[in-house]
């Protein structure tokens, strides 16, 4: 039986149950999404977009789903304590794929800001949520997005009205918790109206050592003159599969920073699609992956310059050790009429062993003649001369390797626009390279 069939049968039998435990806004596109999934199926390596990660194979095992929305016996506020020095955040949790609303932080949000369960907010503000939900994540083009839209019942939403600045960073922790092999399907919706500003840090953690598969679809709307930072930090374990599709739409003079960092994982596939729809829009898209053992990290990006006078800067770096595999495919499209575009795409990769593998495919497609665009990719090993030079000065081989790898990824960390988080990431990366257990001090989640 193909991997799709078990989910086609499940949806056909449980559609009413899925809808009953969600909201009308989320249910509206569900039938079409399911029809698109039946037609598209899971992507395979035969498709160019997914040539480095076989999705059908990942979905083949039988995973449990919490379609009845049963309560998970955990209070995340008791087991998770973020210890980033000097960084005060408004902390929220999604347990598996349900927003945890039994205990919420007391911090007051600015007037008009909506934050919380996507299911609940879409019931309370249906016209607002319906205006945005599913409008960027087109189910007709991608089987994973179609699958997620068909099965997702809840998630997280942030809405910042016109001119409002959310000074305090928002931290969202996705916790995977189960006693059996488990699948979660969650949605994130972020809307910043004209002139709004916000920063969101999303962390992925796994409490248990079972096999997890999570799908996530994120839609970000950045209106004119808005500023938005999204940082994603993955610290799970080798039995976790993470599949995330992120869609961003930017209007005139908006400024968005996206930075995704994979420190611990099993198999990760991140898709990021950014559309620059208004003049003067700027996107800074960054990513970093540190992988060893048999870990697999695949990033696929697409930046669409639709109008003139926009800027895109893209930087991805990988450090691969042992038998790990990395993949990067990035495309920048400059459409006809998108004059005065400035675009730079860089992918640099370090293979610390001969067994590690990196696949890179930078692409630049230009249909305008007055632009400044560049792209490039490198794959290499540690500099033997630099290692020799450092060892001559009494530095051990292990320490010299660590220092070179740390310096290599430092450029991505330095793009972070929050000093406290930047300092914390420097420490986490150093601990990761040293092979130490990578967890927040006092946190009972990371093992």
C-alpha positions, 0 to 999 in steps of 0.5 A, spaced: 500 500 500 502 506 498 504 511 503 498 516 501 492 510 502 492 510 509 491 517 510 486 517 505 482 512 508 483 515 515 481 522 512 475 519 509 473 515 515 474 521 520 473 527 516 467 529 521 471 528 527 477 532 524 472 538 523 468 537 529 474 539 533 477 545 529 473 551 527 469 553 521 475 557 518 480 552 518 474 547 516 472 551 509 479 549 505 479 542 508 475 538 503 479 542 497 486 540 500 484 533 501 482 532 494 489 536 492 492 531 496 489 525 493 491 528 486 498 530 488 500 525 493 506 525 497 512 528 494 518 523 491 525 524 489 523 524 482 520 531 483 526 536 482 523 540 488 524 534 493 530 530 489 534 530 496 528 528 501 523 522 499 517 524 503 513 518 501 518 514 505 518 518 511 510 518 511 510 510 510 510 508 517 504 508 521 503 514 526 498 515 531 494 522 531 490 525 536 484 527 532 480 527 538 484 532 541 485 529 548 489 532 553 496 531 554 498 530 561 504 535 561 504 542 564 510 545 559 510 552 564 513 547 569 518 543 565 521 548 561 525 554 563 528 558 558 535 561 561 537 566 555 540 571 560 538 578 559 532 576 554 525 577 557 520 574 552 512 572 552 512 565 553 507 560 549 507 553 548 504 548 542 503 541 545 504 537 539 499 541 535 494 544 540 496 551 543 496 550 550 491 555 554 491 553 561 496 557 563 498 563 560 503 569 561 501 575 565 505 580 560 500 585 557 500 585 550 499 592 546 492 594 545 489 590 539 494 585 538 491 578 538 495 572 540 493 565 541 490 558 539 489 559 531 482 555 532 480 559 538 481 566 534 478 563 528 472 562 532 472 569 535 474 573 529 472 569 523 472 574 518 479 577 520 482 570 520 479 568 514 482 573 510 489 570 511 488 563 512 490 559 507 491 564 502 499 563 501 499 556 502 496 553 496 494 546 496 494 545 489 501 546 488 504 542 494 502 535 497 505 536 504 501 543 504 495 539 502 496 534 507 497 539 513 491 543 511 487 537 510 489 534 517 491 541 521 486 542 527 489 548 531 496 552 531 498 559 533 496 565 531 499 572 532 496 579 529 499 586 530 494 591 528 496 598 524 502 602 527 503 597 533 510 595 536 510 589 540 517 591 544 517 584 548 519 578 543 514 572 543 517 565 544 513 559 542 515 553 544 513 547 540 513 540 544 513 533 542 510 529 547 507 522 546 508 514 549 507 511 542 510 513 535 506 520 533 504 525 528 502 532 529 500 537 524 500 544 526 499 551 523 502 558 524 499 564 522 502 571 523 499 578 520 503 584 521 498 590 519 501 597 516 507 599 520 507 594 525 513 591 528 514 584 532 519 579 533 518 571 534 522 566 536 520 558 535 523 553 538 522 545 537 523 540 543 521 533 543 520 530 550 520 523 549 524 518 545 519 515 540 519 516 533 515 523 531 513 526 525 511 533 525 508 537 519 508 545 519 505 550 515 507 557 516 504 563 513 506 570 514 503 577 512 508 583 512 504 589 510 507 596 508 512 599 512 512 593 517 518 589 521 518 582 523 523 577 525 522 570 525 527 565 529 526 558 528 531 553 533 530 546 532 533 542 538 530 535 538 533 528 537 535 523 531 528 519 531 524 526 529 522 528 522 520 535 521 517 538 515 516 545 515 513 550 509 514 557 510 510 562 506 511 570 506 508 575 503 511 582 503 508 589 501 512 596 500 518 597 504 517 592 509 523 588 512 523 581 514 528 577 517 528 569 517 533 565 521 532 558 521 537 554 525 538 546 526 542 544 532 539 537 533 535 533 529 533 526 525 530 528 518 529 536 517 526 538 510 524 546 510 521 550 505 521 557 504 518 561 499 518 569 499 514 574 495 516 581 494 510 584 492 511 592 494 517 596 492 522 597 497 521 591 500 527 587 504 528 580 506 534 577 509 533 569 509 539 565 513 540 558 515 545 554 519 545 546 520 550 542 524 549 535 523 552 528 525 551 521 525 546 520 520 542 526 521 539 529 514 538 537 513 534 539 507 533 547 505 529 549 499 528 556 498 525 561 493 525 568 493 520 572 488 522 579 486 515 581 483 516 589 483 522 593 482 527 596 488 527 590 492 533 587 496 534 580 498 540 577 502 540 570 503 546 566 507 546 558 509 551 555 512 552 547 514 557 543 518 556 536 516 560 531 521 560 523 520 555 520 515 550 526 515 547 529 509 545 536 507 542 539 501 540 546 499 536 548 493 535 556 493 532 560 487 531 567 486 527 569 481 527 577 478 521 578 474 520 582 468 520 590 470 523 588 477 528 593 475 533 596 481 533 589 484 539 587 489 540 580 490 545 576 493 545 568 495 550 565 498 551 557 501 557 555 504 558 548 507 563 544 511 564 537 510 568 535 517 569 527 514 569 524 507 563 520 509 559 526 510 555 529 503 552 535 501 548 537 495 547 544 493 543 547 487 543 555 487 539 558 482 538 565 479 533 567 474 533 574 471 528 577 466 530 585 468 536 588 465 538 593 471 539 589 477 545 587 481 545 580 483 550 574 485 549 567 487 555 562 489 556 555 493 562 552 496 563 545 499 570 544 502 573 541 508 577 544 514 583 548 512 589 543 513 594 549 513 590 553 519 589 546 523 597 545 522 598 553 524 594 552 530 597 546 533 604 549 532 601 554 538 599 548 542 592 548 541 590 540 540 587 538 534 580 537 537 580 544 539 583 547 533 577 543 529 572 546 534 574 553 533 574 553 525 567 550 525 565 555 530 568 561 526 565 558 520 558 558 522 559 565 526 556 569 520 549 566 520 549 567 528 551 574 527 545 576 523 540 575 529 537 582 531 537 580 538 543 581 542 541 576 548 539 571 543 545 572 539 550 571 545 546 564 547 546 561 540 554 562 540 554 558 547 549 553 544 553 552 538 559 551 542 556 546 546 554 542 540 560 542 537 563 539 543 558 534 543 555 536 550 548 535 551 545 541 548 539 543 553 537 549 556 539 549 564 533 547 568 529 544 562 526 537 563 524 537 556 531 536 553 534 529 554 
